[in-house]
Amino acid sequence: MQQHVFFQNIGRKQATLKQNSTYLHNSTILEIVNNWFYIKQMMHKYKEEKLHEVDILEKEWFDFILQNDINIEKYEKVDKFMDDYLKK
């Protein structure tokens, strides 16, 4: 069984809409980074049309990747991905 690491809904504080938006974006990026191997497998299955089901958390990652037109396969190192997408 695959264990996922996620950051959302942990220690949320009230913030402005922009701060909240940045927090959610960066939380999703950190989740993808911490589950990098699994995400790469999931996206490979999607490209091969072999992805048949995902759980709620995986769907959030999948939707985020597709909505932001992110090509996971072009990143050999997760650090480069994090540098490109983490909002400062």
Biopython code that builds the backbone (N, CA, C, O; Angstrom):
import numpy as np
from Bio.PDB.StructureBuilder import StructureBuilder

atoms = [
    (1, "MET", "N", (0.839, -1.187, 0.000)),
    (1, "MET", "CA", (0.000, 0.000, 0.000)),
    (1, "MET", "C", (0.878, 1.242, 0.000)),
    (1, "MET", "O", (1.809, 1.351, 0.798)),
    (2, "GLN", "N", (0.585, 2.161, -0.881)),
    (2, "GLN", "CA", (1.342, 3.399, -1.028)),
    (2, "GLN", "C", (0.906, 4.406, 0.027)),
    (2, "GLN", "O", (-0.288, 4.625, 0.229)),
    (3, "GLN", "N", (1.874, 5.015, 0.696)),
    (3, "GLN", "CA", (1.564, 6.059, 1.669)),
    (3, "GLN", "C", (1.845, 7.410, 1.033)),
    (3, "GLN", "O", (2.902, 7.617, 0.438)),
    (4, "HIS", "N", (0.897, 8.326, 1.159)),
    (4, "HIS", "CA", (1.039, 9.653, 0.591)),
    (4, "HIS", "C", (1.376, 10.650, 1.689)),
    (4, "HIS", "O", (0.939, 10.512, 2.831)),
    (5, "VAL", "N", (2.151, 11.642, 1.327)),
    (5, "VAL", "CA", (2.463, 12.738, 2.238)),
    (5, "VAL", "C", (1.687, 13.953, 1.752)),
    (5, "VAL", "O", (1.771, 14.317, 0.580)),
    (6, "PHE", "N", (0.933, 14.580, 2.647)),
    (6, "PHE", "CA", (0.181, 15.760, 2.256)),
    (6, "PHE", "C", (0.265, 16.821, 3.339)),
    (6, "PHE", "O", (0.536, 16.511, 4.499)),
    (7, "PHE", "N", (0.028, 18.096, 2.955)),
    (7, "PHE", "CA", (0.241, 19.231, 3.837)),
    (7, "PHE", "C", (-0.998, 20.077, 4.061)),
    (7, "PHE", "O", (-1.027, 20.869, 5.003)),
    (8, "GLN", "N", (-1.993, 19.944, 3.256)),
    (8, "GLN", "CA", (-3.156, 20.807, 3.379)),
    (8, "GLN", "C", (-3.976, 20.427, 4.596)),
    (8, "GLN", "O", (-3.929, 19.290, 5.065)),
    (9, "ASN", "N", (-4.725, 21.389, 5.097)),
    (9, "ASN", "CA", (-5.573, 21.231, 6.282)),
    (9, "ASN", "C", (-4.758, 20.998, 7.550)),
    (9, "ASN", "O", (-5.293, 20.488, 8.535)),
    (10, "ILE", "N", (-3.505, 21.353, 7.547)),
    (10, "ILE", "CA", (-2.675, 21.226, 8.738)),
    (10, "ILE", "C", (-2.267, 22.622, 9.178)),
    (10, "ILE", "O", (-1.544, 23.318, 8.465)),
    (11, "GLY", "N", (-2.730, 23.029, 10.353)),
    (11, "GLY", "CA", (-2.323, 24.308, 10.905)),
    (11, "GLY", "C", (-2.737, 25.518, 10.101)),
    (11, "GLY", "O", (-2.032, 26.527, 10.096)),
    (12, "ARG", "N", (-3.862, 25.440, 9.424)),
    (12, "ARG", "CA", (-4.316, 26.598, 8.639)),
    (12, "ARG", "C", (-4.672, 27.749, 9.551)),
    (12, "ARG", "O", (-5.333, 27.571, 10.574)),
    (13, "LYS", "N", (-4.230, 28.917, 9.172)),
    (13, "LYS", "CA", (-4.572, 30.132, 9.892)),
    (13, "LYS", "C", (-5.301, 31.045, 8.917)),
    (13, "LYS", "O", (-5.152, 30.919, 7.701)),
    (14, "GLN", "N", (-6.077, 31.950, 9.455)),
    (14, "GLN", "CA", (-6.740, 32.891, 8.571)),
    (14, "GLN", "C", (-5.695, 33.760, 7.897)),
    (14, "GLN", "O", (-4.742, 34.210, 8.534)),
    (15, "ALA", "N", (-5.870, 33.984, 6.656)),
    (15, "ALA", "CA", (-4.927, 34.789, 5.887)),
    (15, "ALA", "C", (-5.696, 35.502, 4.790)),
    (15, "ALA", "O", (-6.872, 35.224, 4.552)),
    (16, "THR", "N", (-5.032, 36.404, 4.141)),
    (16, "THR", "CA", (-5.668, 37.073, 3.020)),
    (16, "THR", "C", (-5.872, 36.060, 1.896)),
    (16, "THR", "O", (-5.268, 34.988, 1.893)),
    (17, "LEU", "N", (-6.714, 36.407, 0.963)),
    (17, "LEU", "CA", (-7.006, 35.512, -0.150)),
    (17, "LEU", "C", (-5.733, 35.170, -0.923)),
    (17, "LEU", "O", (-5.528, 34.020, -1.311)),
    (18, "LYS", "N", (-4.877, 36.176, -1.148)),
    (18, "LYS", "CA", (-3.642, 35.922, -1.888)),
    (18, "LYS", "C", (-2.732, 34.982, -1.114)),
    (18, "LYS", "O", (-2.167, 34.054, -1.694)),
    (19, "GLN", "N", (-2.581, 35.207, 0.188)),
    (19, "GLN", "CA", (-1.741, 34.328, 1.001)),
    (19, "GLN", "C", (-2.306, 32.919, 1.015)),
    (19, "GLN", "O", (-1.559, 31.944, 0.932)),
    (20, "ASN", "N", (-3.613, 32.809, 1.118)),
    (20, "ASN", "CA", (-4.258, 31.501, 1.127)),
    (20, "ASN", "C", (-4.049, 30.794, -0.205)),
    (20, "ASN", "O", (-3.773, 29.595, -0.236)),
    (21, "SER", "N", (-4.177, 31.524, -1.296)),
    (21, "SER", "CA", (-3.973, 30.960, -2.621)),
    (21, "SER", "C", (-2.534, 30.463, -2.788)),
    (21, "SER", "O", (-2.304, 29.373, -3.312)),
    (22, "THR", "N", (-1.578, 31.263, -2.342)),
    (22, "THR", "CA", (-0.169, 30.873, -2.418)),
    (22, "THR", "C", (0.088, 29.656, -1.539)),
    (22, "THR", "O", (0.811, 28.740, -1.932)),
    (23, "TYR", "N", (-0.504, 29.650, -0.353)),
    (23, "TYR", "CA", (-0.343, 28.518, 0.560)),
    (23, "TYR", "C", (-0.870, 27.230, -0.070)),
    (23, "TYR", "O", (-0.200, 26.198, -0.023)),
    (24, "LEU", "N", (-2.055, 27.283, -0.653)),
    (24, "LEU", "CA", (-2.637, 26.085, -1.274)),
    (24, "LEU", "C", (-1.795, 25.614, -2.455)),
    (24, "LEU", "O", (-1.571, 24.416, -2.630)),
    (25, "HIS", "N", (-1.334, 26.559, -3.255)),
    (25, "HIS", "CA", (-0.480, 26.226, -4.401)),
    (25, "HIS", "C", (0.792, 25.526, -3.922)),
    (25, "HIS", "O", (1.142, 24.448, -4.402)),
    (26, "ASN", "N", (1.477, 26.163, -2.966)),
    (26, "ASN", "CA", (2.734, 25.603, -2.474)),
    (26, "ASN", "C", (2.526, 24.285, -1.739)),
    (26, "ASN", "O", (3.380, 23.400, -1.805)),
    (27, "SER", "N", (1.414, 24.144, -1.048)),
    (27, "SER", "CA", (1.111, 22.870, -0.380)),
    (27, "SER", "C", (0.982, 21.748, -1.396)),
    (27, "SER", "O", (1.486, 20.644, -1.190)),
    (28, "THR", "N", (0.309, 22.042, -2.482)),
    (28, "THR", "CA", (0.144, 21.034, -3.538)),
    (28, "THR", "C", (1.492, 20.684, -4.165)),
    (28, "THR", "O", (1.779, 19.515, -4.421)),
    (29, "ILE", "N", (2.314, 21.697, -4.409)),
    (29, "ILE", "CA", (3.652, 21.447, -4.964)),
    (29, "ILE", "C", (4.460, 20.567, -4.013)),
    (29, "ILE", "O", (5.108, 19.615, -4.450)),
    (30, "LEU", "N", (4.425, 20.876, -2.727)),
    (30, "LEU", "CA", (5.174, 20.076, -1.753)),
    (30, "LEU", "C", (4.649, 18.646, -1.673)),
    (30, "LEU", "O", (5.425, 17.709, -1.485)),
    (31, "GLU", "N", (3.346, 18.477, -1.814)),
    (31, "GLU", "CA", (2.778, 17.125, -1.837)),
    (31, "GLU", "C", (3.285, 16.355, -3.055)),
    (31, "GLU", "O", (3.645, 15.182, -2.952)),
    (32, "ILE", "N", (3.309, 17.016, -4.192)),
    (32, "ILE", "CA", (3.806, 16.379, -5.415)),
    (32, "ILE", "C", (5.284, 16.023, -5.252)),
    (32, "ILE", "O", (5.706, 14.925, -5.613)),
    (33, "VAL", "N", (6.063, 16.948, -4.710)),
    (33, "VAL", "CA", (7.497, 16.711, -4.497)),
    (33, "VAL", "C", (7.715, 15.523, -3.567)),
    (33, "VAL", "O", (8.562, 14.672, -3.837)),
    (34, "ASN", "N", (6.968, 15.459, -2.487)),
    (34, "ASN", "CA", (7.152, 14.386, -1.511)),
    (34, "ASN", "C", (6.600, 13.042, -1.974)),
    (34, "ASN", "O", (6.869, 12.011, -1.358)),
    (35, "ASN", "N", (5.843, 13.055, -3.039)),
    (35, "ASN", "CA", (5.305, 11.819, -3.616)),
    (35, "ASN", "C", (5.785, 11.676, -5.066)),
    (35, "ASN", "O", (5.092, 11.090, -5.898)),
    (36, "TRP", "N", (6.946, 12.201, -5.354)),
    (36, "TRP", "CA", (7.459, 12.340, -6.710)),
    (36, "TRP", "C", (7.466, 11.020, -7.480)),
    (36, "TRP", "O", (6.976, 10.958, -8.607)),
    (37, "PHE", "N", (8.011, 9.980, -6.886)),
    (37, "PHE", "CA", (8.095, 8.701, -7.580)),
    (37, "PHE", "C", (6.706, 8.202, -7.967)),
    (37, "PHE", "O", (6.492, 7.749, -9.092)),
    (38, "TYR", "N", (5.776, 8.287, -7.039)),
    (38, "TYR", "CA", (4.415, 7.843, -7.300)),
    (38, "TYR", "C", (3.747, 8.717, -8.367)),
    (38, "TYR", "O", (3.056, 8.197, -9.243)),
    (39, "ILE", "N", (3.944, 10.029, -8.301)),
    (39, "ILE", "CA", (3.354, 10.961, -9.276)),
    (39, "ILE", "C", (3.872, 10.636, -10.675)),
    (39, "ILE", "O", (3.102, 10.605, -11.635)),
    (40, "LYS", "N", (5.169, 10.396, -10.787)),
    (40, "LYS", "CA", (5.734, 10.059, -12.100)),
    (40, "LYS", "C", (5.116, 8.774, -12.647)),
    (40, "LYS", "O", (4.822, 8.679, -13.839)),
    (41, "GLN", "N", (4.920, 7.793, -11.776)),
    (41, "GLN", "CA", (4.273, 6.543, -12.207)),
    (41, "GLN", "C", (2.838, 6.805, -12.648)),
    (41, "GLN", "O", (2.394, 6.298, -13.677)),
    (42, "MET", "N", (2.126, 7.591, -11.872)),
    (42, "MET", "CA", (0.735, 7.896, -12.186)),
    (42, "MET", "C", (0.631, 8.603, -13.541)),
    (42, "MET", "O", (-0.225, 8.258, -14.356)),
    (43, "MET", "N", (1.494, 9.584, -13.780)),
    (43, "MET", "CA", (1.434, 10.322, -15.036)),
    (43, "MET", "C", (1.861, 9.445, -16.216)),
    (43, "MET", "O", (1.345, 9.599, -17.323)),
    (44, "HIS", "N", (2.788, 8.540, -15.984)),
    (44, "HIS", "CA", (3.178, 7.603, -17.035)),
    (44, "HIS", "C", (1.993, 6.702, -17.408)),
    (44, "HIS", "O", (1.731, 6.464, -18.587)),
    (45, "LYS", "N", (1.293, 6.212, -16.402)),
    (45, "LYS", "CA", (0.102, 5.389, -16.667)),
    (45, "LYS", "C", (-0.948, 6.183, -17.429)),
    (45, "LYS", "O", (-1.612, 5.651, -18.318)),
    (46, "TYR", "N", (-1.095, 7.455, -17.079)),
    (46, "TYR", "CA", (-2.058, 8.311, -17.777)),
    (46, "TYR", "C", (-1.679, 8.449, -19.253)),
    (46, "TYR", "O", (-2.535, 8.330, -20.130)),
    (47, "LYS", "N", (-0.421, 8.695, -19.520)),
    (47, "LYS", "CA", (0.039, 8.856, -20.907)),
    (47, "LYS", "C", (-0.133, 7.560, -21.703)),
    (47, "LYS", "O", (-0.402, 7.589, -22.904)),
    (48, "GLU", "N", (0.023, 6.438, -21.025)),
    (48, "GLU", "CA", (-0.128, 5.133, -21.670)),
    (48, "GLU", "C", (-1.585, 4.660, -21.697)),
    (48, "GLU", "O", (-1.881, 3.568, -22.184)),
    (49, "GLU", "N", (-2.486, 5.489, -21.172)),
    (49, "GLU", "CA", (-3.909, 5.183, -21.068)),
    (49, "GLU", "C", (-4.165, 3.933, -20.226)),
    (49, "GLU", "O", (-5.053, 3.134, -20.526)),
    (50, "LYS", "N", (-3.371, 3.784, -19.171)),
    (50, "LYS", "CA", (-3.511, 2.650, -18.263)),
    (50, "LYS", "C", (-3.912, 3.084, -16.861)),
    (50, "LYS", "O", (-3.930, 2.272, -15.936)),
    (51, "LEU", "N", (-4.229, 4.341, -16.706)),
    (51, "LEU", "CA", (-4.659, 4.856, -15.407)),
    (51, "LEU", "C", (-6.176, 4.711, -15.332)),
    (51, "LEU", "O", (-6.910, 5.378, -16.061)),
    (52, "HIS", "N", (-6.636, 3.835, -14.445)),
    (52, "HIS", "CA", (-8.061, 3.529, -14.391)),
    (52, "HIS", "C", (-8.776, 4.152, -13.206)),
    (52, "HIS", "O", (-9.972, 4.433, -13.281)),
    (53, "GLU", "N", (-8.060, 4.369, -12.116)),
    (53, "GLU", "CA", (-8.706, 4.990, -10.962)),
    (53, "GLU", "C", (-7.663, 5.675, -10.093)),
    (53, "GLU", "O", (-6.505, 5.259, -10.041)),
    (54, "VAL", "N", (-8.088, 6.718, -9.420)),
    (54, "VAL", "CA", (-7.247, 7.442, -8.478)),
    (54, "VAL", "C", (-8.095, 7.782, -7.253)),
    (54, "VAL", "O", (-9.320, 7.865, -7.340)),
    (55, "ASP", "N", (-7.438, 7.975, -6.122)),
    (55, "ASP", "CA", (-8.190, 8.381, -4.933)),
    (55, "ASP", "C", (-8.353, 9.906, -4.932)),
    (55, "ASP", "O", (-7.897, 10.579, -5.857)),
    (56, "ILE", "N", (-8.983, 10.433, -3.926)),
    (56, "ILE", "CA", (-9.290, 11.867, -3.884)),
    (56, "ILE", "C", (-8.029, 12.716, -3.896)),
    (56, "ILE", "O", (-7.964, 13.721, -4.602)),
    (57, "LEU", "N", (-7.041, 12.325, -3.131)),
    (57, "LEU", "CA", (-5.792, 13.076, -3.072)),
    (57, "LEU", "C", (-5.049, 13.019, -4.402)),
    (57, "LEU", "O", (-4.548, 14.036, -4.880)),
    (58, "GLU", "N", (-4.980, 11.849, -4.989)),
    (58, "GLU", "CA", (-4.333, 11.695, -6.291)),
    (58, "GLU", "C", (-5.053, 12.523, -7.353)),
    (58, "GLU", "O", (-4.415, 13.096, -8.235)),
    (59, "LYS", "N", (-6.376, 12.585, -7.268)),
    (59, "LYS", "CA", (-7.152, 13.389, -8.218)),
    (59, "LYS", "C", (-6.786, 14.858, -8.092)),
    (59, "LYS", "O", (-6.677, 15.560, -9.097)),
    (60, "GLU", "N", (-6.595, 15.327, -6.868)),
    (60, "GLU", "CA", (-6.193, 16.728, -6.678)),
    (60, "GLU", "C", (-4.846, 17.003, -7.343)),
    (60, "GLU", "O", (-4.680, 18.019, -8.018)),
    (61, "TRP", "N", (-3.890, 16.103, -7.152)),
    (61, "TRP", "CA", (-2.575, 16.266, -7.785)),
    (61, "TRP", "C", (-2.702, 16.203, -9.304)),
    (61, "TRP", "O", (-2.134, 17.023, -10.025)),
    (62, "PHE", "N", (-3.449, 15.228, -9.767)),
    (62, "PHE", "CA", (-3.640, 15.029, -11.200)),
    (62, "PHE", "C", (-4.273, 16.267, -11.827)),
    (62, "PHE", "O", (-3.800, 16.752, -12.854)),
    (63, "ASP", "N", (-5.340, 16.781, -11.215)),
    (63, "ASP", "CA", (-6.007, 17.982, -11.720)),
    (63, "ASP", "C", (-5.058, 19.176, -11.725)),
    (63, "ASP", "O", (-5.028, 19.944, -12.686)),
    (64, "PHE", "N", (-4.291, 19.332, -10.665)),
    (64, "PHE", "CA", (-3.342, 20.436, -10.574)),
    (64, "PHE", "C", (-2.319, 20.367, -11.712)),
    (64, "PHE", "O", (-2.033, 21.377, -12.355)),
    (65, "ILE", "N", (-1.780, 19.191, -11.955)),
    (65, "ILE", "CA", (-0.785, 19.001, -13.020)),
    (65, "ILE", "C", (-1.385, 19.318, -14.375)),
    (65, "ILE", "O", (-0.761, 20.006, -15.184)),
    (66, "LEU", "N", (-2.589, 18.826, -14.633)),
    (66, "LEU", "CA", (-3.220, 19.074, -15.929)),
    (66, "LEU", "C", (-3.647, 20.530, -16.095)),
    (66, "LEU", "O", (-3.452, 21.111, -17.163)),
    (67, "GLN", "N", (-4.226, 21.124, -15.057)),
    (67, "GLN", "CA", (-4.681, 22.515, -15.147)),
    (67, "GLN", "C", (-3.524, 23.487, -15.348)),
    (67, "GLN", "O", (-3.690, 24.530, -15.981)),
    (68, "ASN", "N", (-2.366, 23.150, -14.816)),
    (68, "ASN", "CA", (-1.206, 24.017, -14.949)),
    (68, "ASN", "C", (-0.288, 23.595, -16.094)),
    (68, "ASN", "O", (0.815, 24.118, -16.249)),
    (69, "ASP", "N", (-0.766, 22.642, -16.891)),
    (69, "ASP", "CA", (-0.041, 22.166, -18.063)),
    (69, "ASP", "C", (1.411, 21.820, -17.732)),
    (69, "ASP", "O", (2.340, 22.256, -18.411)),
    (70, "ILE", "N", (1.584, 21.031, -16.679)),
    (70, "ILE", "CA", (2.910, 20.643, -16.213)),
    (70, "ILE", "C", (3.295, 19.315, -16.860)),
    (70, "ILE", "O", (2.551, 18.336, -16.790)),
    (71, "ASN", "N", (4.454, 19.297, -17.483)),
    (71, "ASN", "CA", (4.980, 18.072, -18.077)),
    (71, "ASN", "C", (5.971, 17.452, -17.090)),
    (71, "ASN", "O", (7.154, 17.791, -17.093)),
    (72, "ILE", "N", (5.488, 16.562, -16.265)),
    (72, "ILE", "CA", (6.294, 15.922, -15.223)),
    (72, "ILE", "C", (7.483, 15.175, -15.830)),
    (72, "ILE", "O", (8.559, 15.128, -15.234)),
    (73, "GLU", "N", (7.291, 14.599, -17.000)),
    (73, "GLU", "CA", (8.332, 13.776, -17.609)),
    (73, "GLU", "C", (9.575, 14.568, -17.992)),
    (73, "GLU", "O", (10.649, 13.987, -18.143)),
    (74, "LYS", "N", (9.452, 15.871, -18.152)),
    (74, "LYS", "CA", (10.624, 16.656, -18.540)),
    (74, "LYS", "C", (11.563, 16.911, -17.359)),
    (74, "LYS", "O", (12.684, 17.383, -17.547)),
    (75, "TYR", "N", (11.112, 16.605, -16.163)),
    (75, "TYR", "CA", (11.925, 16.830, -14.974)),
    (75, "TYR", "C", (12.591, 15.539, -14.525)),
    (75, "TYR", "O", (11.927, 14.607, -14.071)),
    (76, "GLU", "N", (13.897, 15.499, -14.656)),
    (76, "GLU", "CA", (14.630, 14.344, -14.163)),
    (76, "GLU", "C", (14.862, 14.461, -12.662)),
    (76, "GLU", "O", (14.931, 13.457, -11.953)),
    (77, "LYS", "N", (14.981, 15.692, -12.190)),
    (77, "LYS", "CA", (15.224, 15.910, -10.759)),
    (77, "LYS", "C", (14.081, 16.715, -10.166)),
    (77, "LYS", "O", (13.640, 17.713, -10.735)),
    (78, "VAL", "N", (13.617, 16.268, -9.026)),
    (78, "VAL", "CA", (12.497, 16.905, -8.360)),
    (78, "VAL", "C", (12.844, 18.326, -7.913)),
    (78, "VAL", "O", (11.962, 19.180, -7.835)),
    (79, "ASP", "N", (14.100, 18.581, -7.624)),
    (79, "ASP", "CA", (14.509, 19.915, -7.181)),
    (79, "ASP", "C", (14.230, 20.975, -8.254)),
    (79, "ASP", "O", (13.818, 22.091, -7.935)),
    (80, "LYS", "N", (14.448, 20.634, -9.490)),
    (80, "LYS", "CA", (14.195, 21.567, -10.599)),
    (80, "LYS", "C", (12.698, 21.863, -10.696)),
    (80, "LYS", "O", (12.298, 23.009, -10.898)),
    (81, "PHE", "N", (11.885, 20.833, -10.553)),
    (81, "PHE", "CA", (10.440, 21.010, -10.564)),
    (81, "PHE", "C", (10.019, 21.955, -9.442)),
    (81, "PHE", "O", (9.235, 22.878, -9.662)),
    (82, "MET", "N", (10.538, 21.723, -8.252)),
    (82, "MET", "CA", (10.174, 22.554, -7.100)),
    (82, "MET", "C", (10.613, 24.008, -7.332)),
    (82, "MET", "O", (9.861, 24.934, -7.029)),
    (83, "ASP", "N", (11.808, 24.208, -7.858)),
    (83, "ASP", "CA", (12.286, 25.555, -8.151)),
    (83, "ASP", "C", (11.393, 26.263, -9.174)),
    (83, "ASP", "O", (11.151, 27.465, -9.065)),
    (84, "ASP", "N", (10.914, 25.526, -10.149)),
    (84, "ASP", "CA", (10.095, 26.119, -11.212)),
    (84, "ASP", "C", (8.678, 26.477, -10.739)),
    (84, "ASP", "O", (8.097, 27.447, -11.224)),
    (85, "TYR", "N", (8.129, 25.719, -9.816)),
    (85, "TYR", "CA", (6.708, 25.898, -9.495)),
    (85, "TYR", "C", (6.389, 26.419, -8.093)),
    (85, "TYR", "O", (5.269, 26.869, -7.851)),
    (86, "LEU", "N", (7.332, 26.367, -7.182)),
    (86, "LEU", "CA", (7.071, 26.870, -5.830)),
    (86, "LEU", "C", (7.032, 28.386, -5.850)),
    (86, "LEU", "O", (7.980, 29.031, -6.297)),
    (87, "LYS", "N", (5.941, 28.955, -5.368)),
    (87, "LYS", "CA", (5.806, 30.413, -5.313)),
    (87, "LYS", "C", (6.534, 30.932, -4.091)),
    (87, "LYS", "O", (6.384, 30.399, -2.991)),
    (88, "LYS", "N", (7.313, 31.960, -4.290)),
    (88, "LYS", "CA", (8.100, 32.530, -3.189)),
    (88, "LYS", "C", (7.359, 33.666, -2.537)),
    (88, "LYS", "O", (7.864, 34.270, -1.591)),
]
sb = StructureBuilder()
sb.init_structure("model")
sb.init_model(0)
sb.init_chain("A")
sb.init_seg("    ")
for serial, (resi, resn, name, xyz) in enumerate(atoms, 1):
    if name == "N":
        sb.init_residue(resn, " ", resi, " ")
    sb.init_atom(name, np.array(xyz, "f"), 0.0, 1.0, " ", f" {name:<3s}", serial, name[0])
structure = sb.get_structure()
